[in-house]
Every structure is written in C-alpha cells, then in structure tokens.
Amino acid sequence: MNTRLLFGLAVLLMSTLAFSCEKSEAYADSPLLGYWKFDGHPATDTQAYLRVPNDEGLDVMEKSQMIELRADGTYRVFQWSWCGTPPSYTGWYDGTWEQVSDMPLTIKLSQNGYDQLREVAEVTNDQLLLRYLY
C-alpha cells in the first residue's frame, strides 16, 4: 500500500480519536450534569428542576419535561403530550447542549434545528433554575 496513503489514514484516525475524546469530556466537571425533574415555573420565564438519580420508577407525568444533561454535550428531554387519543408523542427526545458564557452562566439547548438560550439563574446539588433568554 502507498506510504502516503497510510500516513494520511493514520493522521485522519488520530485526529478523529483526539476530537472524539475531547468531546466526550467537554463538560465532565459541570454541575449541570445529570437528571433534572421539572418542578414548575416559580417566576415568569423560568423553569425549576430538582436533581434525581435517574428516571427509574417515575411515571409518564412525573417525567414530563425532565431533562438529562450529559458530559459529551448531548442532552435528552422527556416530552409527554396529553393531547389526542392516544397522546401524539411521548418519550425521550435527543438534542445537544453547550455552555456559551460563564458570567452569567448561559447554555444553548439545540434540538431538531431549534435553539433555546437559557441563563442558569441557580444551580446547586439539588436544584436547577433556568431563565428563558429565547
């Protein structure tokens, strides 16, 4: 096999591995990681969440609007539609998230070509409060 071709393939493989390793640890230290159960709208344009270990044992209504933020920059949101018979959609839907600023801590949630910008108004071990920016 051509030495130039082998070298090119090796560089491509190493670049891909380096990028994928970096991506998988992009948010490893973020306090936002984990499962967050929706807990209501405490004020206009805000969503409150409580940290839970996972979604096991929760019924569909309890999981509604629950989010899971992952270290690799992906997230899931549980959507439950009570409209229609049977509900038109129910389940986990995948997207991506990224931190876009530190002060104030702001994240962008992206799903199916739709972006949402949220300010993290508060995050503790047990609670998360997000403010809608758009």
FENZIGI-V891950 format. One record per residue. N is the residue number from 0. RES is the residue in one letter. SS is DSSP state (helix for helix, strand for strand, loop for the rest). PHI is phi as a letter, one per 40 degrees, with the letter a starting at -180 (* if undefined). D_FIRST is the distance of its C-alpha to the first C-alpha in whole Angstrom. Layout:
BEGIN
n=N res=RES ss=SS phi=PHI d_first=D_FIRST
n=N res=RES ss=SS phi=PHI d_first=D_FIRST
END
This chain:
BEGIN
n=0 res=M ss=loop phi=* d_first=0
n=1 res=N ss=loop phi=c d_first=4
n=2 res=T ss=helix phi=c d_first=6
n=3 res=R ss=helix phi=c d_first=9
n=4 res=L ss=helix phi=c d_first=7
n=5 res=L ss=helix phi=c d_first=7
n=6 res=F ss=helix phi=c d_first=11
n=7 res=G ss=helix phi=c d_first=12
n=8 res=L ss=helix phi=c d_first=11
n=9 res=A ss=helix phi=c d_first=13
n=10 res=V ss=helix phi=c d_first=16
n=11 res=L ss=helix phi=c d_first=17
n=12 res=L ss=helix phi=c d_first=17
n=13 res=M ss=helix phi=c d_first=19
n=14 res=S ss=helix phi=c d_first=21
n=15 res=T ss=helix phi=c d_first=22
n=16 res=L ss=helix phi=c d_first=23
n=17 res=A ss=helix phi=c d_first=25
n=18 res=F ss=helix phi=c d_first=27
n=19 res=S ss=helix phi=c d_first=27
n=20 res=C ss=helix phi=c d_first=29
n=21 res=E ss=helix phi=c d_first=31
n=22 res=K ss=helix phi=c d_first=32
n=23 res=S ss=helix phi=c d_first=33
n=24 res=E ss=loop phi=b d_first=35
n=25 res=A ss=loop phi=d d_first=37
n=26 res=Y ss=loop phi=b d_first=40
n=27 res=A ss=loop phi=d d_first=40
n=28 res=D ss=loop phi=c d_first=44
n=29 res=S ss=loop phi=c d_first=45
n=30 res=P ss=loop phi=c d_first=49
n=31 res=L ss=loop phi=c d_first=48
n=32 res=L ss=loop phi=c d_first=46
n=33 res=G ss=strand phi=h d_first=47
n=34 res=Y ss=strand phi=c d_first=49
n=35 res=W ss=strand phi=b d_first=52
n=36 res=K ss=strand phi=c d_first=55
n=37 res=F ss=strand phi=d d_first=57
n=38 res=D ss=strand phi=b d_first=60
n=39 res=G ss=strand phi=h d_first=62
n=40 res=H ss=loop phi=b d_first=63
n=41 res=P ss=loop phi=c d_first=65
n=42 res=A ss=loop phi=a d_first=65
n=43 res=T ss=loop phi=d d_first=64
n=44 res=D ss=loop phi=g d_first=61
n=45 res=T ss=strand phi=b d_first=60
n=46 res=Q ss=strand phi=b d_first=58
n=47 res=A ss=strand phi=b d_first=59
n=48 res=Y ss=strand phi=b d_first=57
n=49 res=L ss=strand phi=b d_first=57
n=50 res=R ss=strand phi=c d_first=54
n=51 res=V ss=strand phi=b d_first=54
n=52 res=P ss=loop phi=c d_first=52
n=53 res=N ss=loop phi=a d_first=50
n=54 res=D ss=loop phi=b d_first=51
n=55 res=E ss=loop phi=c d_first=52
n=56 res=G ss=loop phi=g d_first=56
n=57 res=L ss=loop phi=c d_first=56
n=58 res=D ss=loop phi=c d_first=58
n=59 res=V ss=helix phi=d d_first=56
n=60 res=M ss=helix phi=c d_first=59
n=61 res=E ss=helix phi=c d_first=58
n=62 res=K ss=helix phi=c d_first=55
n=63 res=S ss=loop phi=d d_first=55
n=64 res=Q ss=loop phi=g d_first=54
n=65 res=M ss=loop phi=c d_first=52
n=66 res=I ss=strand phi=b d_first=49
n=67 res=E ss=strand phi=b d_first=46
n=68 res=L ss=strand phi=b d_first=44
n=69 res=R ss=loop phi=b d_first=41
n=70 res=A ss=loop phi=c d_first=39
n=71 res=D ss=loop phi=c d_first=36
n=72 res=G ss=loop phi=g d_first=38
n=73 res=T ss=strand phi=b d_first=39
n=74 res=Y ss=strand phi=a d_first=42
n=75 res=R ss=strand phi=b d_first=44
n=76 res=V ss=strand phi=b d_first=48
n=77 res=F ss=strand phi=c d_first=50
n=78 res=Q ss=strand phi=b d_first=52
n=79 res=W ss=strand phi=b d_first=55
n=80 res=S ss=loop phi=b d_first=57
n=81 res=W ss=loop phi=c d_first=60
n=82 res=C ss=loop phi=c d_first=61
n=83 res=G ss=loop phi=g d_first=61
n=84 res=T ss=loop phi=b d_first=61
n=85 res=P ss=loop phi=c d_first=59
n=86 res=P ss=loop phi=d d_first=57
n=87 res=S ss=loop phi=c d_first=55
n=88 res=Y ss=loop phi=a d_first=52
n=89 res=T ss=strand phi=a d_first=52
n=90 res=G ss=strand phi=i d_first=49
n=91 res=W ss=strand phi=c d_first=46
n=92 res=Y ss=strand phi=b d_first=45
n=93 res=D ss=strand phi=c d_first=41
n=94 res=G ss=strand phi=a d_first=41
n=95 res=T ss=strand phi=b d_first=40
n=96 res=W ss=strand phi=b d_first=42
n=97 res=E ss=strand phi=a d_first=42
n=98 res=Q ss=strand phi=c d_first=44
n=99 res=V ss=strand phi=b d_first=45
n=100 res=S ss=strand phi=a d_first=48
n=101 res=D ss=loop phi=c d_first=49
n=102 res=M ss=loop phi=b d_first=53
n=103 res=P ss=loop phi=c d_first=54
n=104 res=L ss=loop phi=c d_first=51
n=105 res=T ss=strand phi=b d_first=50
n=106 res=I ss=strand phi=b d_first=47
n=107 res=K ss=strand phi=b d_first=46
n=108 res=L ss=strand phi=b d_first=45
n=109 res=S ss=strand phi=b d_first=43
n=110 res=Q ss=strand phi=a d_first=43
n=111 res=N ss=loop phi=f d_first=42
n=112 res=G ss=loop phi=g d_first=42
n=113 res=Y ss=strand phi=b d_first=46
n=114 res=D ss=strand phi=b d_first=46
n=115 res=Q ss=strand phi=b d_first=49
n=116 res=L ss=strand phi=b d_first=50
n=117 res=R ss=strand phi=b d_first=52
n=118 res=E ss=strand phi=c d_first=54
n=119 res=V ss=strand phi=c d_first=54
n=120 res=A ss=strand phi=c d_first=57
n=121 res=E ss=strand phi=a d_first=57
n=122 res=V ss=strand phi=a d_first=55
n=123 res=T ss=loop phi=b d_first=56
n=124 res=N ss=loop phi=c d_first=55
n=125 res=D ss=loop phi=b d_first=57
n=126 res=Q ss=strand phi=b d_first=57
n=127 res=L ss=strand phi=b d_first=56
n=128 res=L ss=strand phi=b d_first=57
n=129 res=L ss=strand phi=b d_first=55
n=130 res=R ss=strand phi=b d_first=57
n=131 res=Y ss=strand phi=c d_first=56
n=132 res=L ss=loop phi=b d_first=55
n=133 res=Y ss=loop phi=a d_first=54
END
